[in-house]
Amino acid sequence: MFAQFRADTQVCPYIGQSLRMSLYDSLDRYVEESRPRFEEWLGRLVEIPTVSMDPARRNDMWRGAEVAVGCLTSLGAQATIVETGGYPLVVGGWTQDPAWPTVTVYNHLDVQPAMEPEWTREPFKFTVEGEHYHGRGATDDKGPALTALLAARYAAEHGVRLNIQFVWELEEEIGSPHFAEGLAKAMNFRKPDSVVVSDTIWLAGGRPAAPYGLRGNLAARLILETARREAHSGLTGGVARNPLTELAAVLAACVDAKTGRVTIPGFYKSVRPLGKTDRAQFLRSGFQVKTFAAAHQLTKLRVRDRMEVMKRLWAEPTFEVHGFVGGYTGPGVKTSIPPRAEAKVSMRLVPAQDPAAIFRIFRAYVRKLNPDVHVEAHGMLRPYVADLGGPYAGAVLKALRFGFGKEPAFIREGGSIGAVVTMAKRWKAPVMFLGLSLPEHGYHAPNERFDWGQASGGMKAFVAYFDEVSRITGKTQGSRTA
């Protein structure tokens, strides 16, 4: 049985309105008592290498889903694994009364590979050092997932009149190819009134940020083969085609390496200028270039003007080269011409840019530059923009203010989350963001970590968010995808 609602109230200094005493009077104690369980569960999840882009990790993906179900059910929630046609989806939560509003909380449990030589610890061995938790997936996104879960358990047991559902994906890092299919197969899953995602990054430690938009993404591979085997450069050089050289020329024709300006014809055709509201939000955010560069350990930047940096990070498209494969990479110089080269690239896209349309003009342009280059798409994600004026945006701000005692900033984020667009289109519901990660936590980077300060504040913030959302009635404007 869940705790019965009590009418006792007190005034919360951060939220600034009357709150149920039964909800908040024991919250600090609950958070501290939850720490051992949080650390134990985070350790178990981190030590399962749920690397979705590695086919050899298939068994680990299912093992991770099984552990996740155990976390939910041990707190009294219902939970199940949904087969998607790819890696599984974990769904569950507390559905207490059909008359109450329903919120869906989204996180993902798959992680990036961890093969970089800069790792100073075993990436899939969980370690605790003081307030810090080290290991791949600690901040992206297993730590935030457990934070929201423990907050939901508290809210459910303390009478918050809200149905709280969880969706934990295991294919986010590969573009969510089976997410829509998984949602369609999820039985007894209510259409939510709203969605909250905890998979985003603050501006800096002590500076909460709530994104209201995401860039889209188009990933691709460029492959060029010019021979059946490598050839001696002294015997064939000058006549044999060098795929590394030719592919480098194609890449150089797609982007100005100095400025970052994309040079694919028609690429910017649908890009809209930054609006006054966006510009004002950016300027109020408190973003600092020096802090940003230090957090990401960037020693060289293309620009340093504050507004220009924010525009490039959050509101302008990009073309990036992530890998260039081919030829000899061992010690010394082997004077042979490789038979094959491959480039791995992506383009971050902004509202009104259609990934499919951008892929078509990109492929056509590459064919014009070099008809022998084969272009393969490896995931397309549409941009997303949320409504800044509705009550759910206000709930996010109040929750972060309550959880961390700081005034949060609304920004747009440069990353992409494929599931967000799917949920917004499927449910026609507002999708908001309540992220807990910091730049120095190392999203997608070596030596990833999370920390107790973000987890403990996050639990309080999520409890306040659930309380706020339980009071919202009526239809509100949802979101825009481009």
C-alpha positions in Angstrom: 0.0 0.0 0.0 1.2 3.5 -0.8 1.1 6.2 1.8 -2.1 8.1 2.0 -2.2 11.8 1.0 -2.1 14.2 4.0 -3.2 17.8 3.7 -0.5 19.2 6.0 1.4 21.9 4.2 4.5 24.0 4.6 6.1 26.7 2.4 9.1 25.7 0.4 11.6 28.7 0.1 12.7 27.6 -3.4 9.4 26.7 -5.1 7.6 29.5 -3.4 4.2 27.8 -2.9 2.5 25.6 -0.4 3.8 22.1 -0.4 2.8 18.9 1.4 4.7 18.6 4.6 4.4 14.8 4.4 6.4 14.9 1.1 9.3 17.1 2.1 9.8 16.8 5.8 11.8 13.5 5.5 13.3 14.0 2.0 16.8 14.9 3.2 17.0 11.8 5.4 15.7 9.6 2.6 18.3 10.9 0.2 21.2 10.1 2.6 19.8 6.7 3.5 19.6 5.9 -0.3 23.3 6.5 -0.9 24.5 2.9 -0.2 21.8 1.5 -2.5 22.6 4.0 -5.2 26.3 3.2 -5.1 25.7 -0.6 -5.1 23.3 -0.4 -8.0 25.4 2.0 -10.0 28.4 -0.3 -9.5 26.5 -3.3 -10.8 25.3 -1.4 -13.9 28.7 0.2 -14.7 30.4 -3.2 -14.5 28.2 -4.5 -17.2 29.7 -3.3 -20.5 26.5 -2.4 -22.3 28.3 -1.1 -25.5 25.4 -1.1 -28.0 27.6 -0.5 -31.1 29.7 -3.7 -30.3 27.9 -6.9 -31.6 30.1 -8.9 -29.3 28.3 -7.3 -26.3 24.9 -8.7 -27.1 24.7 -10.9 -24.0 25.8 -8.0 -21.8 23.0 -5.9 -23.2 20.4 -8.4 -22.0 22.2 -8.8 -18.7 22.1 -5.0 -18.2 18.3 -5.1 -18.9 17.8 -7.8 -16.3 19.7 -5.9 -13.6 17.7 -2.8 -14.4 14.4 -4.7 -14.0 15.7 -5.9 -10.6 16.3 -2.3 -9.6 12.8 -1.3 -10.4 11.0 -4.3 -8.8 13.0 -4.2 -5.6 11.6 -0.7 -5.0 8.0 -2.0 -5.5 7.6 -0.9 -9.1 6.3 -3.1 -11.9 8.9 -3.7 -14.6 9.4 -5.8 -17.7 11.8 -6.3 -20.6 10.4 -5.5 -24.1 11.9 -7.2 -27.1 12.3 -4.7 -29.9 13.9 -6.5 -32.8 17.2 -5.2 -31.6 18.4 -4.7 -28.0 15.8 -4.7 -25.3 13.8 -1.9 -23.8 13.1 -1.8 -20.0 9.7 -0.3 -19.0 8.1 -0.1 -15.6 7.1 2.2 -12.8 4.1 3.0 -10.5 0.6 3.4 -12.1 -1.7 4.0 -9.1 -4.8 5.7 -10.4 -6.0 6.2 -14.0 -7.5 9.5 -13.1 -4.1 10.9 -12.1 -1.7 12.5 -14.6 1.1 10.3 -16.0 4.7 11.2 -16.6 7.2 9.1 -18.4 10.9 9.4 -17.4 13.4 8.5 -20.1 17.0 7.4 -19.7 19.3 5.0 -21.5 21.5 2.3 -20.2 23.8 1.6 -23.2 27.2 3.2 -23.3 29.9 4.3 -25.6 33.0 2.1 -26.2 35.9 2.7 -23.9 39.1 1.9 -25.9 40.9 5.2 -25.6 44.5 5.0 -24.2 43.8 8.0 -21.9 41.8 5.9 -19.5 43.6 5.8 -16.1 41.3 3.1 -14.7 39.6 0.0 -16.0 36.6 1.6 -17.7 34.2 -1.2 -16.6 35.4 -1.5 -13.1 33.4 0.7 -10.8 35.4 2.7 -8.3 34.4 5.2 -5.6 36.8 8.0 -4.6 35.2 10.3 -2.0 32.2 11.9 -3.7 33.1 10.6 -7.2 32.0 7.5 -9.0 34.2 6.3 -11.9 33.4 4.1 -14.8 32.0 4.1 -18.3 28.3 5.0 -18.1 28.4 6.5 -14.6 27.1 9.9 -15.9 25.9 8.8 -19.4 23.4 7.7 -18.4 23.2 5.1 -15.6 23.8 7.5 -12.6 21.0 9.9 -13.7 18.7 6.9 -14.3 19.1 5.6 -10.8 18.7 9.1 -9.4 15.3 9.6 -11.0 14.2 6.1 -10.0 15.0 6.6 -6.3 13.2 9.9 -6.4 10.1 8.3 -8.0 10.0 5.7 -5.3 9.9 8.4 -2.6 7.3 10.4 -4.5 5.1 7.3 -5.0 5.3 6.3 -1.3 4.6 9.8 0.0 1.3 10.4 -1.8 2.2 12.4 -4.9 -0.8 12.0 -7.1 1.1 11.0 -10.3 1.6 7.9 -12.3 5.3 7.6 -12.9 6.5 5.4 -15.8 10.1 4.7 -16.8 11.5 3.9 -20.2 15.2 2.7 -20.2 16.6 2.3 -23.6 19.7 0.2 -24.6 20.1 1.6 -28.2 20.4 5.4 -27.6 24.1 5.5 -28.5 23.4 3.9 -31.9 20.5 6.2 -32.9 17.6 4.4 -31.3 16.8 2.2 -34.4 14.2 0.0 -32.6 12.9 2.4 -30.1 9.6 3.1 -31.8 9.0 -0.6 -32.3 9.7 -1.3 -28.7 7.2 1.4 -27.5 4.6 -0.1 -29.8 5.1 -3.6 -28.1 5.1 -2.3 -24.5 1.9 -3.7 -22.9 0.1 -1.8 -20.1 2.1 1.3 -20.8 -0.1 4.4 -20.5 0.1 7.3 -23.0 1.7 10.0 -20.8 0.7 13.6 -20.3 4.3 14.6 -20.4 7.9 13.2 -20.7 11.0 14.2 -18.8 14.5 13.2 -20.0 17.6 13.0 -17.8 20.4 12.8 -20.3 21.8 16.3 -20.7 24.7 18.4 -19.3 24.9 21.5 -17.2 26.8 24.6 -18.3 29.3 24.0 -15.3 29.3 22.7 -11.8 27.0 24.9 -9.7 25.3 26.2 -12.9 22.2 24.1 -13.6 21.0 24.2 -17.2 17.7 22.9 -18.7 17.9 22.4 -22.5 14.8 23.3 -24.5 16.2 22.0 -27.8 18.5 19.4 -29.3 20.4 19.4 -32.6 19.7 16.5 -35.0 22.3 14.2 -36.4 23.3 12.5 -39.6 26.2 10.0 -39.4 27.8 8.4 -42.4 30.7 6.4 -43.7 32.7 7.2 -46.8 34.5 4.2 -48.4 36.9 4.2 -51.3 38.6 1.1 -52.7 41.2 1.4 -55.5 43.0 -1.9 -55.5 42.8 -5.5 -54.3 45.9 -5.3 -52.1 48.5 -2.7 -51.0 51.2 -1.9 -53.5 54.9 -0.8 -53.2 55.0 2.9 -53.7 58.3 2.8 -55.5 56.9 0.4 -58.1 53.4 1.9 -58.5 53.5 5.4 -57.0 52.5 8.1 -59.5 50.2 5.7 -61.3 48.3 3.9 -58.6 45.4 5.8 -57.1 45.8 6.5 -53.4 42.5 6.2 -51.6 43.7 8.0 -48.5 44.7 11.0 -50.6 41.5 11.0 -52.6 39.3 10.6 -49.6 41.1 13.4 -47.8 40.4 15.7 -50.7 36.7 14.8 -50.6 36.6 15.6 -46.9 38.4 18.9 -47.4 35.8 19.9 -50.0 33.0 19.3 -47.5 34.1 21.6 -44.7 36.5 24.5 -44.2 38.9 23.1 -41.6 39.9 26.6 -40.3 36.4 28.1 -39.8 34.2 25.0 -39.5 31.9 26.3 -42.3 30.2 23.4 -44.2 30.8 23.8 -47.9 28.3 21.2 -49.2 26.1 23.1 -51.7 22.6 23.7 -50.3 23.5 22.6 -46.7 22.4 25.9 -45.1 19.3 26.4 -47.3 16.8 25.7 -44.5 18.8 27.1 -41.6 16.9 29.9 -39.9 18.7 32.9 -38.2 18.8 32.8 -34.4 15.6 34.4 -33.0 15.4 37.1 -30.4 14.0 34.8 -27.7 16.8 32.3 -28.3 19.5 35.0 -28.2 18.1 36.4 -25.0 18.1 32.9 -23.4 21.7 32.4 -24.5 22.8 35.7 -23.0 21.1 35.1 -19.7 22.6 31.6 -19.4 25.8 32.6 -17.7 27.9 30.6 -20.2 31.6 31.3 -20.0 34.0 30.4 -22.8 37.0 29.9 -20.4 35.0 27.5 -18.2 33.7 25.6 -21.2 37.1 25.1 -22.6 38.6 24.0 -19.3 35.8 21.5 -18.6 36.3 19.8 -22.0 40.1 20.2 -21.9 40.2 22.1 -25.1 43.5 23.9 -25.7 42.6 25.5 -29.1 39.3 27.1 -30.2 38.1 28.4 -33.6 36.4 31.4 -32.0 36.3 32.9 -28.5 33.5 35.5 -28.7 30.9 34.4 -26.1 27.8 34.8 -28.3 29.5 33.3 -31.3 30.6 30.2 -29.3 27.1 29.7 -27.9 25.5 30.0 -31.4 28.0 27.5 -32.8 27.4 25.0 -30.0 23.6 25.2 -29.7 22.1 26.7 -32.9 24.3 26.1 -35.9 25.0 22.9 -37.9 28.4 21.2 -38.1 30.4 18.7 -40.1 32.8 16.6 -38.2 35.3 13.9 -39.1 35.5 11.3 -36.4 37.8 8.7 -37.9 40.0 8.2 -40.9 41.0 4.6 -41.5 43.4 3.0 -43.9 47.1 2.3 -44.6 49.9 1.4 -42.2 49.6 2.7 -38.6 52.5 0.8 -36.9 55.9 2.2 -35.9 58.1 3.9 -38.6 56.9 4.4 -42.2 55.9 1.6 -44.5 56.1 2.8 -48.0 53.1 1.1 -49.5 49.9 2.4 -51.1 46.8 1.1 -49.3 44.0 -0.5 -51.3 41.2 1.0 -49.2 40.3 4.0 -47.0 37.3 4.9 -44.9 36.1 8.1 -43.2 33.6 8.3 -40.4 31.7 11.6 -40.3 28.6 13.2 -38.8 26.6 16.4 -39.3 24.8 18.0 -36.4 21.6 19.6 -37.7 19.4 22.4 -36.5 15.6 23.0 -36.7 14.2 22.9 -40.2 17.0 20.7 -41.5 15.8 17.3 -42.6 18.4 14.6 -42.1 17.2 12.6 -45.1 17.3 15.6 -47.4 20.8 16.5 -46.1 22.0 13.0 -46.8 20.7 13.2 -50.4 22.6 16.4 -51.2 25.7 15.1 -49.3 25.8 11.9 -51.3 25.2 13.7 -54.6 28.0 16.1 -53.8 30.4 13.4 -52.9 29.6 11.5 -56.1 30.3 14.7 -58.1 33.7 15.1 -56.3 34.6 11.4 -56.7 32.2 8.9 -58.2 34.1 6.0 -56.8 33.4 6.9 -53.1 30.6 4.9 -51.6 28.5 6.8 -49.0 26.5 4.9 -46.3 24.2 6.5 -43.8 24.6 5.3 -40.3 21.7 6.9 -38.4 19.5 10.0 -38.8 18.0 12.0 -35.9 15.8 15.0 -36.4 16.3 18.2 -34.3 13.9 19.0 -31.5 12.6 22.2 -29.9 10.4 22.3 -26.8 7.8 24.9 -25.7 9.4 27.4 -23.4 6.2 29.0 -22.3 4.2 26.1 -20.7 3.9 24.9 -17.2 6.2 22.0 -17.7 9.1 24.3 -18.4 8.2 26.2 -15.2 8.2 22.9 -13.3 11.8 22.1 -14.5 13.0 25.5 -13.3 11.4 25.2 -9.9 12.7 21.6 -9.5 16.3 22.5 -10.2 16.1 25.5 -8.0 14.8 23.4 -5.2 17.2 20.5 -5.7 20.4 22.6 -6.0 19.6 26.1 -4.6 20.7 27.8 -7.8 18.8 29.6 -10.6 18.9 27.4 -13.7 19.4 28.6 -17.3 17.4 27.6 -20.3 19.7 26.7 -23.2 19.7 24.6 -26.4 22.0 21.7 -26.4 24.3 20.6 -29.2 23.8 16.9 -28.8 21.1 14.6 -30.1 18.7 12.1 -28.6 16.8 10.1 -31.1 14.2 8.8 -28.7 13.1 12.3 -27.9 11.6 13.0 -31.3 10.0 9.5 -31.4 8.3 10.1 -28.0 7.1 13.6 -29.0 5.6 12.4 -32.2 4.0 9.3 -30.8 2.4 10.7 -27.7 2.0 14.4 -28.8 3.2 15.2 -25.3 5.6 17.9 -24.0 9.2 16.5 -23.6 11.3 18.4 -21.1 14.9 17.9 -19.9 16.1 17.6 -16.3 19.8 16.6 -16.8 22.3 16.1 -14.0 25.7 15.7 -15.7 28.5 18.2 -15.7 31.0 18.9 -18.5 33.9 17.6 -16.4 32.1 14.2 -16.0 33.4 13.2 -19.5 30.4 12.3 -21.7 31.7 10.0 -24.4 35.3 10.6 -23.1 37.9 8.7 -21.2 37.8 8.6 -17.4 34.0 9.2 -17.2 32.6 9.8 -13.8 29.5 11.0 -11.8 29.3 12.3 -8.3 27.1 12.2 -5.2 26.4 15.9 -5.2 24.6 15.7 -8.5 22.8 12.5 -7.5 21.6 13.8 -4.1 20.5 17.1 -5.5 19.0 15.3 -8.4 16.8 13.2 -6.2 15.5 16.3 -4.5 14.9 18.0 -7.8 13.0 15.0 -9.3 10.8 14.8 -6.2 9.9 18.4 -6.6 9.4 18.0 -10.3 7.0 15.1 -9.8 5.1 17.1 -7.2 4.9 20.1 -9.6 3.8 18.0 -12.6 1.1 16.2 -10.5 -0.7 19.6 -10.2 -0.7 20.5 -13.9 -4.1 20.0 -15.6 -5.4 20.6 -19.0 -3.7 20.5 -22.4 -0.5 22.3 -23.0 1.5 23.0 -26.1 3.9 20.2 -26.8 7.0 20.4 -28.9 8.4 21.0 -32.4 10.5 18.7 -34.5 12.2 19.7 -37.6 
